């Protein structure tokens, strides 16, 4: 007896098309990926936002990038306790096991997680302040970035600045992991901060020397 697939038709048809046209023509490549294991040179931490398409931005093939996605592309500081630390675990695996050469934090425009932090810090999102809010407790990570915002500026200008502060805060927090800091100081790992404007298709990188984001 054949069971009906729970996949909606549009997803099932896309899968069949991918297998027929993309997979079967390169089946040996996928077999090699399994036999040889993964050896990505970069880890990218990006937002869960469906509009941020990391592999499309960098035209990356399967197996090229180790990608971790979470709300607002945030990295928490190193906290050694018995809690669940999904992002920290992904970073540890990339740095200590895969030994990636570059770790990239990618923020983006119109980020809902960043906007949530902004509203929470402004006092206009009381639901996010509740102890039971998973989103609220996660975006607490970004509060130091909010504290650095200039008092002047429109809401949109300050939101964009906070999106970029999210990248900076995450880069700072990454350096609180001792083994990661050692890899950076030894020249074995490079940290890169990026921010992308989705509507404009633009990419900027954080320049510590200039203390500014500049176009790629």
Secondary structure, 3 states (H helix, E strand, C coil): CCCCCCCCHHHHHHHHHHHHHHHHHHHHHHHHHHHHCCCCCEEEEEECCCCCCHHHHCCCCCCCEEEEEEHHHCCCCCCCCCCCCHHHHHHHHHHHHCCCCEEEEEEECCCHHHHHHHHHHHCCCHHHHCCCCHHHHHHHHHHHHHHCCCCCCCHHHHHHHHHHHHHHHHHHHHCCCHHHHHHHHCCCCEEEEEEEECCCCEEEEEECCCCEEEEC
